[in-house]
Amino acid sequence: MLALGAASASARAQELEPRAYANSPVGLNFLIGGYAFTDGAVGVDPSIPLEDAEIEVHSLLLAYVRTLNLWGRSGKVDVVLPYSWMSGSAELAGQPRDRDVSGLGDPRLRFSTLFYGGPALSLEEFREHKSDFIVGGSFDVTAPLGQYDSDKLLNVGSNRWSFKPELGVSKALGPFTLELASGIRFYTDNDDFLDGRTLQVDPIYSFQGHLIYAFTSGIWAGFDALYYTGGRPTIDGESTERLENARVGLTLSLPINPHNSIKLYGSSDVYSRTDSKFVIVGIAWQFRWGAGL
C-alpha cells in the first residue's frame, strides 16, 4: 500500500514506489512501521551540494493509510512520520563538516485517487474485480517540522515545504503488472541555511517504472527503476550543478495472514551525474483492518 522506498527520510525526490496506483477496497486502514539504512554520498536533504560525503542514515517510519471513496473513484490518504539518526562527514564549498544528529524528520501527507480503471469497491466487490488499465494521480506535501539547526550543514529536517504532483498508469499483463509514473517536486526557499543564507532549489523531475510479478500465494515481487533530474541549488545567488541520477531496486512483499505482511526492499545508483551515489535497504511491517476484513 505505502511505498517504503521512501522510508529513509533522505529519499524525498528519490522514491521508488511500486503499486502506488493499485486499487484497494474502500474502508481499509493500514498501520505501517519500517526501518531503512542509507549509506553513501547523500544527506537527508538531497538538494544540498555536498562534496566527498560519507554519511550513514538510520530511519524509522510510522505511517497510517486510509482508503476512500472519492465520488465513486478509489482513493487514499497517507500520513507519514519519520525519525532519523545520521552520522558522517561532507564538504560544502571546500569546508569540511562532521555531524552526529538525530530527530524527527519532516512529516508527509499525500492524497491520491484513480481517475480511470479504479472504481470505489467494497471488499466483496473487490474480490470479483479484475484490474486492467489504471490511470491515477497524487499530491504529496512535506512540512518543515523536523529537527533543524541553521548553523549545521547536515540536518534531519529541511526547514522548507515541498509539494509533488504526480501522474501514474498501471497495466495488468497476466501475472505481471507494468507501472509508470512521473512527478515534479517543488520546494519553497530555506531562508535560514547555514547562518542566514538563502537556499533555493529548482524543481526535481522524476520518472519511474516497475515490473511486478504476483504469485498465486499472495507474494509479489517488483523490479524498480527511477530517473530524476533538476534540483539545481542556489545559495545566496550562486548556483551549483543540477542533480541527475538513475537508480534500480527490488521489492518483495510477503503476506503472513489477512491482517499482516512484511515488505523487503533495496535500491542503488547505476548512474549519478554529481557522484552522489548511495544504497538504501529496508524492511517494513504492515497491519491492516476494516472494510469487513
Buried (B, 14 or more C-beta within 10 A) or exposed (E): BBBBBBBBBBBBBBBBBBBBBBBBBBBBBBEBBBBBBBBBBBBBBBBBBBBEBEBBBBBBBEBBBBBBBBEEBBBBBBBBBBBBBBBBBBBBEEEEBEBEBEBBBBBBEBBBBBBEBBBBBEBEEBEEEEBEEBBBBBBBBBBBEBBBBBEEBBBBBBBBBBBBEBBBBBBBEEEEBEBBBBBBBEBBBBEBBBEEBBBBBBBBBBBBBBBBBBEEEEEBBBBBBBBBBBBBBBBEEEEBEBBBBBBBBBBEBBBEEEEEBEBBBBBBBEEBEBEBBBBBBBBBBBEBEBBEE
